[in-house]
């Protein structure tokens, strides 16, 4: 790389892998140097800020300042309600349920996910 003297400036090109999310990403960057006389190493650490944008990001960005919704008004306890129109009587809707459903094998990947996430294992066959 060569010697860097006082007041010398160097430019670095730093790339970033394509990201799925948009916005800002902060990552640490470390530059390692050696002193000229005793070859002792020293480091400079900087946090780099990368802004990931696209047309979609521009379309979805904030357009107005966020204001939290107003609190719903309290309903007084002394309000009287009047009965509404009664619901129609229950009738059959045409769906036919079989007496017994066919057996369904749970895929191994689903079983493994349940066990991995420490969910209930009972009834899992």
Secondary structure, 3 states (H helix, E strand, C coil): CCCCCCCCCCCCCCCCCCCCCCEEEEEEEEEEEECCCCCCEEEEEEEEEEEECCHHHHHHCCCCCCCCCCCCCCCCCCCCCCCCCCCCCCCCCCCCCCCCCCCCCCCHHHHHHHHHCCCCCCCCC
